[in-house]
């Protein structure tokens, strides 16, 4: 009975997640998403079903062999390190902090159970066989085993304290595990005892895999490939031909095998390791590939890795093709014209444009050089600047681009125009150039500092600012004929990356180490603000005197509602990708872009609703607002309004659907209400708050709504 009730609660919670999945920030590029994927699995008769998992609780699911993927919200923000499909319908996932998820695929809906691991160690690997005896390996020598498909997990008696990155078994009695410093151990008695197997390497080993006739391979750092043909009693080193760190190995039958790793490397052998041959793919030399798996019943192999890359081949001797859509290259800058239209530029001259709020992005190359900044004065006329002084200009909304002579070979990092004729660009070596004729000619201006400049902004044809290295803020009141360095009294020598002004008095600057500065007096004085984030901030944008956003490394987005004096982190769903640029059309509609082709979009300001923004607090509508702040630590405010009297119940639930606390349980007259929820004593994760109002008017029906919130400690 307990298990049945748990399923009902989880199904209820997952339904909530699906209903609100579009609030906040959502992925638009790459397809299906851009977080790193650590593991992929296909298995058994319905071979087109597959799963891939990764950073920040990312899980994607396919029913057509990877042609299309659906993002599945599993209700966790823990990294998911491994997925294993025991059958078409039974799936295991393991992750950080002892997380084990068991999923039953109903062919359209999922029953999801969080199983009890009795550990907080990070779990790295899970495997099973047809007899239904799954094994798990993790940090500090953790090995778990189950004989009942995970209803009960038993920790094995392992005397070795190595972090174990991989475990593979061939039957319920025998398994091998590999980890740090060339460590491999083996059991042949259901895990009761484990024996150390000496290897000829001290490099970390990230994967071990058993092939036909118990040919066993293990791979690791600096291109290490080990092979054993006697169940691990002895190991020989195979020649890989690479110094890349190898993250996974998969044996297919007796002779065929694959291994993948850093630098986008994919190696294949079809002759028992003699030789290993590099296979081609779109993966760049900066992309790490984490997992390679076969698709049961076919010759196809799948590879996943950083930036959510998904690759597939069609058999021995074939190269790997991308299953993603959209660029995986850096996108350095975005400019927004309205809620539907935006323009972006990036690495190797890539240019992207949308006119349907990002549902589709037109993508093409307009230069061979990296483009660092883009600015459109209207829907037709825009400029893009970048490396080696390149300037591209368009007068027809990006359909055609011409090249303008910048007069410099310095990399240009930022461009800004105040109308169709007057603009500035700044760059390396303190470069400043200015045009008064739309870029037909550009004239050099003199900077008062030798520091490189990364951002420029003007509020009219005379008044502007540029920012750069060593806390540089320079200011002009005569269109750049004379620039003066501002005194910031900065606590550090910050690299400022972006500057934005809403008028001549009010402006903001952001940079490395989470630095935020603001002025309210036209930059006569600058105030250093704590944004609460140590991540480097790369771009800042305000839509009015109060509402602004700053974005930076590791998917960081900060939101201010009071002119930049206080900032609240927003949950972006981006785990580690750097966000390079942010721009909004209004307080609701905006984009952020970054590395790995990252484009994320919001239509509600990023998911945080200010309870003070209700113009008419008492309407004829029941409203449950998003908690603020969100994410939060340790307290947040929940607000709602009810247009008529009724009995109100407000409860908090954890991810398993268990009630945490009742905040309100009493009759309330019509009105607007808010209450503070303090989460001291609770662990980080996703929680839900549910409001029920039982209306006093009999027969009028009741109001019930549930929303998700995230506690990050």
Secondary structure as a PSIPRED ss2 file (coil, helix, strand):
# PSIPRED VFORMAT (PSIPRED V4.0)

   1 X C   1.000  0.000  0.000
   2 X H   0.000  1.000  0.000
   3 X H   0.000  1.000  0.000
   4 X H   0.000  1.000  0.000
   5 X H   0.000  1.000  0.000
   6 X H   0.000  1.000  0.000
   7 X H   0.000  1.000  0.000
   8 X H   0.000  1.000  0.000
   9 X H   0.000  1.000  0.000
  10 X H   0.000  1.000  0.000
  11 X H   0.000  1.000  0.000
  12 X H   0.000  1.000  0.000
  13 X H   0.000  1.000  0.000
  14 X H   0.000  1.000  0.000
  15 X H   0.000  1.000  0.000
  16 X H   0.000  1.000  0.000
  17 X H   0.000  1.000  0.000
  18 X H   0.000  1.000  0.000
  19 X H   0.000  1.000  0.000
  20 X C   1.000  0.000  0.000
  21 X C   1.000  0.000  0.000
  22 X C   1.000  0.000  0.000
  23 X C   1.000  0.000  0.000
  24 X C   1.000  0.000  0.000
  25 X E   0.000  0.000  1.000
  26 X E   0.000  0.000  1.000
  27 X E   0.000  0.000  1.000
  28 X E   0.000  0.000  1.000
  29 X E   0.000  0.000  1.000
  30 X C   1.000  0.000  0.000
  31 X E   0.000  0.000  1.000
  32 X C   1.000  0.000  0.000
  33 X C   1.000  0.000  0.000
  34 X C   1.000  0.000  0.000
  35 X C   1.000  0.000  0.000
  36 X C   1.000  0.000  0.000
  37 X E   0.000  0.000  1.000
  38 X E   0.000  0.000  1.000
  39 X E   0.000  0.000  1.000
  40 X E   0.000  0.000  1.000
  41 X E   0.000  0.000  1.000
  42 X E   0.000  0.000  1.000
  43 X C   1.000  0.000  0.000
  44 X C   1.000  0.000  0.000
  45 X C   1.000  0.000  0.000
  46 X C   1.000  0.000  0.000
  47 X C   1.000  0.000  0.000
  48 X C   1.000  0.000  0.000
  49 X C   1.000  0.000  0.000
  50 X E   0.000  0.000  1.000
  51 X E   0.000  0.000  1.000
  52 X E   0.000  0.000  1.000
  53 X E   0.000  0.000  1.000
  54 X E   0.000  0.000  1.000
  55 X H   0.000  1.000  0.000
  56 X H   0.000  1.000  0.000
  57 X H   0.000  1.000  0.000
  58 X C   1.000  0.000  0.000
  59 X E   0.000  0.000  1.000
  60 X E   0.000  0.000  1.000
  61 X E   0.000  0.000  1.000
  62 X E   0.000  0.000  1.000
  63 X C   1.000  0.000  0.000
  64 X C   1.000  0.000  0.000
  65 X C   1.000  0.000  0.000
  66 X C   1.000  0.000  0.000
  67 X C   1.000  0.000  0.000
  68 X C   1.000  0.000  0.000
  69 X C   1.000  0.000  0.000
  70 X E   0.000  0.000  1.000
  71 X E   0.000  0.000  1.000
  72 X C   1.000  0.000  0.000
  73 X C   1.000  0.000  0.000
  74 X C   1.000  0.000  0.000
  75 X C   1.000  0.000  0.000
  76 X C   1.000  0.000  0.000
  77 X C   1.000  0.000  0.000
  78 X C   1.000  0.000  0.000
  79 X C   1.000  0.000  0.000
  80 X E   0.000  0.000  1.000
  81 X E   0.000  0.000  1.000
  82 X E   0.000  0.000  1.000
  83 X E   0.000  0.000  1.000
  84 X E   0.000  0.000  1.000
  85 X E   0.000  0.000  1.000
  86 X C   1.000  0.000  0.000
  87 X C   1.000  0.000  0.000
  88 X C   1.000  0.000  0.000
  89 X C   1.000  0.000  0.000
  90 X E   0.000  0.000  1.000
  91 X E   0.000  0.000  1.000
  92 X E   0.000  0.000  1.000
  93 X E   0.000  0.000  1.000
  94 X E   0.000  0.000  1.000
  95 X E   0.000  0.000  1.000
  96 X H   0.000  1.000  0.000
  97 X H   0.000  1.000  0.000
  98 X H   0.000  1.000  0.000
  99 X C   1.000  0.000  0.000
 100 X E   0.000  0.000  1.000
 101 X E   0.000  0.000  1.000
 102 X E   0.000  0.000  1.000
 103 X E   0.000  0.000  1.000
 104 X E   0.000  0.000  1.000
 105 X E   0.000  0.000  1.000
 106 X C   1.000  0.000  0.000
 107 X C   1.000  0.000  0.000
 108 X C   1.000  0.000  0.000
 109 X C   1.000  0.000  0.000
 110 X E   0.000  0.000  1.000
 111 X E   0.000  0.000  1.000
 112 X E   0.000  0.000  1.000
 113 X E   0.000  0.000  1.000
 114 X E   0.000  0.000  1.000
 115 X E   0.000  0.000  1.000
 116 X C   1.000  0.000  0.000
 117 X C   1.000  0.000  0.000
 118 X C   1.000  0.000  0.000
 119 X C   1.000  0.000  0.000
 120 X C   1.000  0.000  0.000
 121 X C   1.000  0.000  0.000
 122 X C   1.000  0.000  0.000
 123 X E   0.000  0.000  1.000
 124 X E   0.000  0.000  1.000
 125 X E   0.000  0.000  1.000
 126 X E   0.000  0.000  1.000
 127 X E   0.000  0.000  1.000
 128 X C   1.000  0.000  0.000
 129 X C   1.000  0.000  0.000
 130 X C   1.000  0.000  0.000
 131 X C   1.000  0.000  0.000
 132 X C   1.000  0.000  0.000
 133 X C   1.000  0.000  0.000
 134 X C   1.000  0.000  0.000
 135 X E   0.000  0.000  1.000
 136 X E   0.000  0.000  1.000
 137 X E   0.000  0.000  1.000
 138 X E   0.000  0.000  1.000
 139 X H   0.000  1.000  0.000
 140 X H   0.000  1.000  0.000
 141 X H   0.000  1.000  0.000
 142 X C   1.000  0.000  0.000
 143 X E   0.000  0.000  1.000
 144 X E   0.000  0.000  1.000
 145 X E   0.000  0.000  1.000
 146 X C   1.000  0.000  0.000
 147 X C   1.000  0.000  0.000
 148 X C   1.000  0.000  0.000
 149 X C   1.000  0.000  0.000
 150 X C   1.000  0.000  0.000
 151 X C   1.000  0.000  0.000
 152 X C   1.000  0.000  0.000
 153 X C   1.000  0.000  0.000
 154 X E   0.000  0.000  1.000
 155 X E   0.000  0.000  1.000
 156 X C   1.000  0.000  0.000
 157 X C   1.000  0.000  0.000
 158 X C   1.000  0.000  0.000
 159 X C   1.000  0.000  0.000
 160 X C   1.000  0.000  0.000
 161 X C   1.000  0.000  0.000
 162 X C   1.000  0.000  0.000
 163 X C   1.000  0.000  0.000
 164 X E   0.000  0.000  1.000
 165 X E   0.000  0.000  1.000
 166 X E   0.000  0.000  1.000
 167 X E   0.000  0.000  1.000
 168 X E   0.000  0.000  1.000
 169 X E   0.000  0.000  1.000
 170 X C   1.000  0.000  0.000
 171 X C   1.000  0.000  0.000
 172 X C   1.000  0.000  0.000
 173 X C   1.000  0.000  0.000
 174 X C   1.000  0.000  0.000
 175 X E   0.000  0.000  1.000
 176 X E   0.000  0.000  1.000
 177 X E   0.000  0.000  1.000
 178 X E   0.000  0.000  1.000
 179 X E   0.000  0.000  1.000
 180 X H   0.000  1.000  0.000
 181 X H   0.000  1.000  0.000
 182 X H   0.000  1.000  0.000
 183 X C   1.000  0.000  0.000
 184 X E   0.000  0.000  1.000
 185 X E   0.000  0.000  1.000
 186 X E   0.000  0.000  1.000
 187 X E   0.000  0.000  1.000
 188 X C   1.000  0.000  0.000
 189 X C   1.000  0.000  0.000
 190 X C   1.000  0.000  0.000
 191 X C   1.000  0.000  0.000
 192 X C   1.000  0.000  0.000
 193 X C   1.000  0.000  0.000
 194 X C   1.000  0.000  0.000
 195 X E   0.000  0.000  1.000
 196 X E   0.000  0.000  1.000
 197 X C   1.000  0.000  0.000
 198 X C   1.000  0.000  0.000
 199 X C   1.000  0.000  0.000
 200 X C   1.000  0.000  0.000
 201 X C   1.000  0.000  0.000
 202 X C   1.000  0.000  0.000
 203 X C   1.000  0.000  0.000
 204 X C   1.000  0.000  0.000
 205 X E   0.000  0.000  1.000
 206 X E   0.000  0.000  1.000
 207 X E   0.000  0.000  1.000
 208 X E   0.000  0.000  1.000
 209 X E   0.000  0.000  1.000
 210 X E   0.000  0.000  1.000
 211 X C   1.000  0.000  0.000
 212 X H   0.000  1.000  0.000
 213 X H   0.000  1.000  0.000
 214 X H   0.000  1.000  0.000
 215 X C   1.000  0.000  0.000
 216 X E   0.000  0.000  1.000
 217 X E   0.000  0.000  1.000
 218 X E   0.000  0.000  1.000
 219 X E   0.000  0.000  1.000
 220 X E   0.000  0.000  1.000
 221 X H   0.000  1.000  0.000
 222 X H   0.000  1.000  0.000
 223 X H   0.000  1.000  0.000
 224 X C   1.000  0.000  0.000
 225 X E   0.000  0.000  1.000
 226 X E   0.000  0.000  1.000
 227 X E   0.000  0.000  1.000
 228 X E   0.000  0.000  1.000
 229 X C   1.000  0.000  0.000
 230 X C   1.000  0.000  0.000
 231 X C   1.000  0.000  0.000
 232 X C   1.000  0.000  0.000
 233 X C   1.000  0.000  0.000
 234 X C   1.000  0.000  0.000
 235 X C   1.000  0.000  0.000
 236 X E   0.000  0.000  1.000
 237 X E   0.000  0.000  1.000
 238 X E   0.000  0.000  1.000
 239 X C   1.000  0.000  0.000
 240 X C   1.000  0.000  0.000
 241 X C   1.000  0.000  0.000
 242 X C   1.000  0.000  0.000
 243 X C   1.000  0.000  0.000
 244 X C   1.000  0.000  0.000
 245 X C   1.000  0.000  0.000
 246 X E   0.000  0.000  1.000
 247 X E   0.000  0.000  1.000
 248 X E   0.000  0.000  1.000
 249 X E   0.000  0.000  1.000
 250 X E   0.000  0.000  1.000
 251 X E   0.000  0.000  1.000
 252 X E   0.000  0.000  1.000
 253 X C   1.000  0.000  0.000
 254 X C   1.000  0.000  0.000
 255 X C   1.000  0.000  0.000
 256 X E   0.000  0.000  1.000
 257 X E   0.000  0.000  1.000
 258 X E   0.000  0.000  1.000
 259 X E   0.000  0.000  1.000
 260 X E   0.000  0.000  1.000
 261 X E   0.000  0.000  1.000
 262 X H   0.000  1.000  0.000
 263 X H   0.000  1.000  0.000
 264 X H   0.000  1.000  0.000
 265 X C   1.000  0.000  0.000
 266 X E   0.000  0.000  1.000
 267 X E   0.000  0.000  1.000
 268 X E   0.000  0.000  1.000
 269 X E   0.000  0.000  1.000
 270 X C   1.000  0.000  0.000
 271 X C   1.000  0.000  0.000
 272 X C   1.000  0.000  0.000
 273 X C   1.000  0.000  0.000
 274 X C   1.000  0.000  0.000
 275 X C   1.000  0.000  0.000
 276 X C   1.000  0.000  0.000
 277 X E   0.000  0.000  1.000
 278 X E   0.000  0.000  1.000
 279 X C   1.000  0.000  0.000
 280 X C   1.000  0.000  0.000
 281 X C   1.000  0.000  0.000
 282 X C   1.000  0.000  0.000
 283 X C   1.000  0.000  0.000
 284 X C   1.000  0.000  0.000
 285 X C   1.000  0.000  0.000
 286 X C   1.000  0.000  0.000
 287 X C   1.000  0.000  0.000
 288 X C   1.000  0.000  0.000
 289 X E   0.000  0.000  1.000
 290 X E   0.000  0.000  1.000
 291 X E   0.000  0.000  1.000
 292 X E   0.000  0.000  1.000
 293 X E   0.000  0.000  1.000
 294 X E   0.000  0.000  1.000
 295 X C   1.000  0.000  0.000
 296 X C   1.000  0.000  0.000
 297 X C   1.000  0.000  0.000
 298 X C   1.000  0.000  0.000
 299 X C   1.000  0.000  0.000
 300 X C   1.000  0.000  0.000
 301 X E   0.000  0.000  1.000
 302 X E   0.000  0.000  1.000
 303 X E   0.000  0.000  1.000
 304 X E   0.000  0.000  1.000
 305 X E   0.000  0.000  1.000
 306 X H   0.000  1.000  0.000
 307 X H   0.000  1.000  0.000
 308 X H   0.000  1.000  0.000
 309 X C   1.000  0.000  0.000
 310 X E   0.000  0.000  1.000
 311 X E   0.000  0.000  1.000
 312 X E   0.000  0.000  1.000
 313 X C   1.000  0.000  0.000
 314 X C   1.000  0.000  0.000
 315 X C   1.000  0.000  0.000
 316 X C   1.000  0.000  0.000
 317 X C   1.000  0.000  0.000
 318 X C   1.000  0.000  0.000
 319 X C   1.000  0.000  0.000
 320 X C   1.000  0.000  0.000
 321 X E   0.000  0.000  1.000
 322 X E   0.000  0.000  1.000
 323 X C   1.000  0.000  0.000
 324 X C   1.000  0.000  0.000
 325 X E   0.000  0.000  1.000
 326 X C   1.000  0.000  0.000
 327 X C   1.000  0.000  0.000
 328 X C   1.000  0.000  0.000
 329 X C   1.000  0.000  0.000
 330 X C   1.000  0.000  0.000
 331 X E   0.000  0.000  1.000
 332 X E   0.000  0.000  1.000
 333 X E   0.000  0.000  1.000
 334 X E   0.000  0.000  1.000
 335 X E   0.000  0.000  1.000
 336 X E   0.000  0.000  1.000
 337 X C   1.000  0.000  0.000
 338 X C   1.000  0.000  0.000
 339 X C   1.000  0.000  0.000
 340 X C   1.000  0.000  0.000
 341 X C   1.000  0.000  0.000
 342 X E   0.000  0.000  1.000
 343 X E   0.000  0.000  1.000
 344 X E   0.000  0.000  1.000
 345 X E   0.000  0.000  1.000
 346 X E   0.000  0.000  1.000
 347 X H   0.000  1.000  0.000
 348 X H   0.000  1.000  0.000
 349 X H   0.000  1.000  0.000
 350 X E   0.000  0.000  1.000
 351 X E   0.000  0.000  1.000
 352 X E   0.000  0.000  1.000
 353 X E   0.000  0.000  1.000
 354 X E   0.000  0.000  1.000
 355 X C   1.000  0.000  0.000
 356 X C   1.000  0.000  0.000
 357 X C   1.000  0.000  0.000
 358 X C   1.000  0.000  0.000
 359 X C   1.000  0.000  0.000
 360 X C   1.000  0.000  0.000
 361 X C   1.000  0.000  0.000
 362 X E   0.000  0.000  1.000
 363 X E   0.000  0.000  1.000
 364 X E   0.000  0.000  1.000
 365 X E   0.000  0.000  1.000
 366 X C   1.000  0.000  0.000
 367 X C   1.000  0.000  0.000
 368 X C   1.000  0.000  0.000
 369 X C   1.000  0.000  0.000
 370 X C   1.000  0.000  0.000
 371 X E   0.000  0.000  1.000
 372 X E   0.000  0.000  1.000
 373 X E   0.000  0.000  1.000
 374 X E   0.000  0.000  1.000
 375 X E   0.000  0.000  1.000
 376 X E   0.000  0.000  1.000
 377 X C   1.000  0.000  0.000
 378 X C   1.000  0.000  0.000
 379 X C   1.000  0.000  0.000
 380 X C   1.000  0.000  0.000
 381 X C   1.000  0.000  0.000
 382 X E   0.000  0.000  1.000
 383 X E   0.000  0.000  1.000
 384 X E   0.000  0.000  1.000
 385 X E   0.000  0.000  1.000
 386 X E   0.000  0.000  1.000
 387 X H   0.000  1.000  0.000
 388 X H   0.000  1.000  0.000
 389 X H   0.000  1.000  0.000
 390 X C   1.000  0.000  0.000
 391 X E   0.000  0.000  1.000
 392 X E   0.000  0.000  1.000
 393 X E   0.000  0.000  1.000
 394 X E   0.000  0.000  1.000
 395 X C   1.000  0.000  0.000
 396 X C   1.000  0.000  0.000
 397 X C   1.000  0.000  0.000
 398 X C   1.000  0.000  0.000
 399 X C   1.000  0.000  0.000
 400 X C   1.000  0.000  0.000
 401 X C   1.000  0.000  0.000
 402 X E   0.000  0.000  1.000
 403 X E   0.000  0.000  1.000
 404 X E   0.000  0.000  1.000
 405 X C   1.000  0.000  0.000
 406 X C   1.000  0.000  0.000
 407 X C   1.000  0.000  0.000
 408 X C   1.000  0.000  0.000
 409 X C   1.000  0.000  0.000
 410 X C   1.000  0.000  0.000
 411 X C   1.000  0.000  0.000
 412 X E   0.000  0.000  1.000
 413 X E   0.000  0.000  1.000
 414 X E   0.000  0.000  1.000
 415 X E   0.000  0.000  1.000
 416 X E   0.000  0.000  1.000
 417 X E   0.000  0.000  1.000
 418 X C   1.000  0.000  0.000
 419 X C   1.000  0.000  0.000
 420 X C   1.000  0.000  0.000
 421 X C   1.000  0.000  0.000
 422 X C   1.000  0.000  0.000
 423 X E   0.000  0.000  1.000
 424 X E   0.000  0.000  1.000
 425 X E   0.000  0.000  1.000
 426 X E   0.000  0.000  1.000
 427 X E   0.000  0.000  1.000
 428 X H   0.000  1.000  0.000
 429 X H   0.000  1.000  0.000
 430 X H   0.000  1.000  0.000
 431 X C   1.000  0.000  0.000
 432 X E   0.000  0.000  1.000
 433 X E   0.000  0.000  1.000
 434 X E   0.000  0.000  1.000
 435 X E   0.000  0.000  1.000
 436 X C   1.000  0.000  0.000
 437 X C   1.000  0.000  0.000
 438 X C   1.000  0.000  0.000
 439 X C   1.000  0.000  0.000
 440 X C   1.000  0.000  0.000
 441 X C   1.000  0.000  0.000
 442 X C   1.000  0.000  0.000
 443 X E   0.000  0.000  1.000
 444 X E   0.000  0.000  1.000
 445 X E   0.000  0.000  1.000
 446 X C   1.000  0.000  0.000
 447 X C   1.000  0.000  0.000
 448 X C   1.000  0.000  0.000
 449 X C   1.000  0.000  0.000
 450 X C   1.000  0.000  0.000
 451 X C   1.000  0.000  0.000
 452 X C   1.000  0.000  0.000
 453 X E   0.000  0.000  1.000
 454 X E   0.000  0.000  1.000
 455 X E   0.000  0.000  1.000
 456 X E   0.000  0.000  1.000
 457 X E   0.000  0.000  1.000
 458 X E   0.000  0.000  1.000
 459 X C   1.000  0.000  0.000
 460 X C   1.000  0.000  0.000
 461 X C   1.000  0.000  0.000
 462 X C   1.000  0.000  0.000
 463 X C   1.000  0.000  0.000
 464 X E   0.000  0.000  1.000
 465 X E   0.000  0.000  1.000
 466 X E   0.000  0.000  1.000
 467 X E   0.000  0.000  1.000
 468 X E   0.000  0.000  1.000
 469 X C   1.000  0.000  0.000
 470 X C   1.000  0.000  0.000
 471 X C   1.000  0.000  0.000
 472 X E   0.000  0.000  1.000
 473 X E   0.000  0.000  1.000
 474 X E   0.000  0.000  1.000
 475 X E   0.000  0.000  1.000
 476 X E   0.000  0.000  1.000
 477 X C   1.000  0.000  0.000
 478 X C   1.000  0.000  0.000
 479 X C   1.000  0.000  0.000
 480 X C   1.000  0.000  0.000
 481 X C   1.000  0.000  0.000
 482 X C   1.000  0.000  0.000
 483 X C   1.000  0.000  0.000
 484 X E   0.000  0.000  1.000
 485 X E   0.000  0.000  1.000
 486 X C   1.000  0.000  0.000
 487 X C   1.000  0.000  0.000
 488 X C   1.000  0.000  0.000
 489 X C   1.000  0.000  0.000
 490 X C   1.000  0.000  0.000
 491 X C   1.000  0.000  0.000
 492 X C   1.000  0.000  0.000
 493 X C   1.000  0.000  0.000
 494 X C   1.000  0.000  0.000
 495 X C   1.000  0.000  0.000
 496 X E   0.000  0.000  1.000
 497 X E   0.000  0.000  1.000
 498 X E   0.000  0.000  1.000
 499 X E   0.000  0.000  1.000
 500 X E   0.000  0.000  1.000
 501 X E   0.000  0.000  1.000
 502 X C   1.000  0.000  0.000
 503 X C   1.000  0.000  0.000
 504 X C   1.000  0.000  0.000
 505 X C   1.000  0.000  0.000
 506 X C   1.000  0.000  0.000
 507 X E   0.000  0.000  1.000
 508 X E   0.000  0.000  1.000
 509 X E   0.000  0.000  1.000
 510 X E   0.000  0.000  1.000
 511 X E   0.000  0.000  1.000
 512 X H   0.000  1.000  0.000
 513 X H   0.000  1.000  0.000
 514 X H   0.000  1.000  0.000
 515 X E   0.000  0.000  1.000
 516 X E   0.000  0.000  1.000
 517 X E   0.000  0.000  1.000
 518 X E   0.000  0.000  1.000
 519 X E   0.000  0.000  1.000
 520 X C   1.000  0.000  0.000
 521 X C   1.000  0.000  0.000
 522 X C   1.000  0.000  0.000
 523 X C   1.000  0.000  0.000
 524 X C   1.000  0.000  0.000
 525 X C   1.000  0.000  0.000
 526 X C   1.000  0.000  0.000
 527 X E   0.000  0.000  1.000
 528 X E   0.000  0.000  1.000
 529 X E   0.000  0.000  1.000
 530 X E   0.000  0.000  1.000
 531 X C   1.000  0.000  0.000
 532 X C   1.000  0.000  0.000
 533 X C   1.000  0.000  0.000
 534 X C   1.000  0.000  0.000
 535 X C   1.000  0.000  0.000
 536 X C   1.000  0.000  0.000
 537 X E   0.000  0.000  1.000
 538 X E   0.000  0.000  1.000
 539 X E   0.000  0.000  1.000
 540 X E   0.000  0.000  1.000
 541 X E   0.000  0.000  1.000
 542 X E   0.000  0.000  1.000
 543 X C   1.000  0.000  0.000
 544 X C   1.000  0.000  0.000
 545 X C   1.000  0.000  0.000
 546 X C   1.000  0.000  0.000
 547 X C   1.000  0.000  0.000
 548 X E   0.000  0.000  1.000
 549 X E   0.000  0.000  1.000
 550 X E   0.000  0.000  1.000
 551 X E   0.000  0.000  1.000
 552 X E   0.000  0.000  1.000
 553 X C   1.000  0.000  0.000
 554 X C   1.000  0.000  0.000
 555 X C   1.000  0.000  0.000
 556 X C   1.000  0.000  0.000
 557 X E   0.000  0.000  1.000
 558 X E   0.000  0.000  1.000
 559 X E   0.000  0.000  1.000
 560 X E   0.000  0.000  1.000
 561 X C   1.000  0.000  0.000
 562 X C   1.000  0.000  0.000
 563 X C   1.000  0.000  0.000
 564 X C   1.000  0.000  0.000
 565 X C   1.000  0.000  0.000
 566 X C   1.000  0.000  0.000
 567 X C   1.000  0.000  0.000
 568 X E   0.000  0.000  1.000
 569 X E   0.000  0.000  1.000
 570 X C   1.000  0.000  0.000
 571 X C   1.000  0.000  0.000
 572 X C   1.000  0.000  0.000
 573 X C   1.000  0.000  0.000
 574 X C   1.000  0.000  0.000
 575 X C   1.000  0.000  0.000
 576 X C   1.000  0.000  0.000
 577 X C   1.000  0.000  0.000
 578 X C   1.000  0.000  0.000
 579 X E   0.000  0.000  1.000
 580 X E   0.000  0.000  1.000
 581 X E   0.000  0.000  1.000
 582 X E   0.000  0.000  1.000
 583 X E   0.000  0.000  1.000
 584 X E   0.000  0.000  1.000
 585 X C   1.000  0.000  0.000
 586 X C   1.000  0.000  0.000
 587 X C   1.000  0.000  0.000
 588 X C   1.000  0.000  0.000
 589 X C   1.000  0.000  0.000
 590 X E   0.000  0.000  1.000
 591 X E   0.000  0.000  1.000
 592 X E   0.000  0.000  1.000
 593 X E   0.000  0.000  1.000
 594 X E   0.000  0.000  1.000
 595 X H   0.000  1.000  0.000
 596 X H   0.000  1.000  0.000
 597 X H   0.000  1.000  0.000
 598 X C   1.000  0.000  0.000
 599 X E   0.000  0.000  1.000
 600 X E   0.000  0.000  1.000
 601 X E   0.000  0.000  1.000
 602 X E   0.000  0.000  1.000
 603 X C   1.000  0.000  0.000
 604 X C   1.000  0.000  0.000
 605 X C   1.000  0.000  0.000
 606 X C   1.000  0.000  0.000
 607 X C   1.000  0.000  0.000
 608 X C   1.000  0.000  0.000
 609 X C   1.000  0.000  0.000
 610 X C   1.000  0.000  0.000
 611 X H   0.000  1.000  0.000
 612 X H   0.000  1.000  0.000
 613 X H   0.000  1.000  0.000
 614 X C   1.000  0.000  0.000
 615 X C   1.000  0.000  0.000
 616 X C   1.000  0.000  0.000
 617 X C   1.000  0.000  0.000
 618 X C   1.000  0.000  0.000
 619 X C   1.000  0.000  0.000
 620 X C   1.000  0.000  0.000
 621 X C   1.000  0.000  0.000
 622 X C   1.000  0.000  0.000
 623 X E   0.000  0.000  1.000
 624 X E   0.000  0.000  1.000
 625 X C   1.000  0.000  0.000
 626 X C   1.000  0.000  0.000
 627 X C   1.000  0.000  0.000
 628 X E   0.000  0.000  1.000
 629 X C   1.000  0.000  0.000
 630 X C   1.000  0.000  0.000
 631 X C   1.000  0.000  0.000
 632 X E   0.000  0.000  1.000
 633 X C   1.000  0.000  0.000
 634 X C   1.000  0.000  0.000
 635 X E   0.000  0.000  1.000
 636 X E   0.000  0.000  1.000
 637 X E   0.000  0.000  1.000
 638 X E   0.000  0.000  1.000
 639 X E   0.000  0.000  1.000
 640 X E   0.000  0.000  1.000
 641 X E   0.000  0.000  1.000
 642 X E   0.000  0.000  1.000
 643 X C   1.000  0.000  0.000
 644 X C   1.000  0.000  0.000
 645 X C   1.000  0.000  0.000
 646 X E   0.000  0.000  1.000
 647 X E   0.000  0.000  1.000
 648 X E   0.000  0.000  1.000
 649 X E   0.000  0.000  1.000
 650 X E   0.000  0.000  1.000
 651 X E   0.000  0.000  1.000
 652 X E   0.000  0.000  1.000
 653 X E   0.000  0.000  1.000
 654 X C   1.000  0.000  0.000
 655 X C   1.000  0.000  0.000
 656 X C   1.000  0.000  0.000
 657 X C   1.000  0.000  0.000
 658 X C   1.000  0.000  0.000
 659 X E   0.000  0.000  1.000
 660 X E   0.000  0.000  1.000
 661 X E   0.000  0.000  1.000
 662 X E   0.000  0.000  1.000
 663 X E   0.000  0.000  1.000
 664 X E   0.000  0.000  1.000
 665 X E   0.000  0.000  1.000
 666 X E   0.000  0.000  1.000
 667 X E   0.000  0.000  1.000
 668 X E   0.000  0.000  1.000
 669 X C   1.000  0.000  0.000
 670 X C   1.000  0.000  0.000
 671 X E   0.000  0.000  1.000
 672 X E   0.000  0.000  1.000
 673 X E   0.000  0.000  1.000
 674 X E   0.000  0.000  1.000
 675 X E   0.000  0.000  1.000
 676 X E   0.000  0.000  1.000
 677 X E   0.000  0.000  1.000
 678 X E   0.000  0.000  1.000
 679 X C   1.000  0.000  0.000
 680 X C   1.000  0.000  0.000
 681 X C   1.000  0.000  0.000
 682 X C   1.000  0.000  0.000
 683 X C   1.000  0.000  0.000
 684 X C   1.000  0.000  0.000
 685 X E   0.000  0.000  1.000
 686 X E   0.000  0.000  1.000
 687 X E   0.000  0.000  1.000
 688 X E   0.000  0.000  1.000
 689 X E   0.000  0.000  1.000
 690 X E   0.000  0.000  1.000
 691 X E   0.000  0.000  1.000
 692 X E   0.000  0.000  1.000
 693 X E   0.000  0.000  1.000
 694 X E   0.000  0.000  1.000
 695 X E   0.000  0.000  1.000
 696 X C   1.000  0.000  0.000
 697 X C   1.000  0.000  0.000
 698 X C   1.000  0.000  0.000
 699 X C   1.000  0.000  0.000
 700 X C   1.000  0.000  0.000
 701 X C   1.000  0.000  0.000
 702 X C   1.000  0.000  0.000
 703 X E   0.000  0.000  1.000
 704 X E   0.000  0.000  1.000
 705 X E   0.000  0.000  1.000
 706 X E   0.000  0.000  1.000
 707 X E   0.000  0.000  1.000
 708 X E   0.000  0.000  1.000
 709 X E   0.000  0.000  1.000
 710 X E   0.000  0.000  1.000
 711 X E   0.000  0.000  1.000
 712 X C   1.000  0.000  0.000
 713 X C   1.000  0.000  0.000
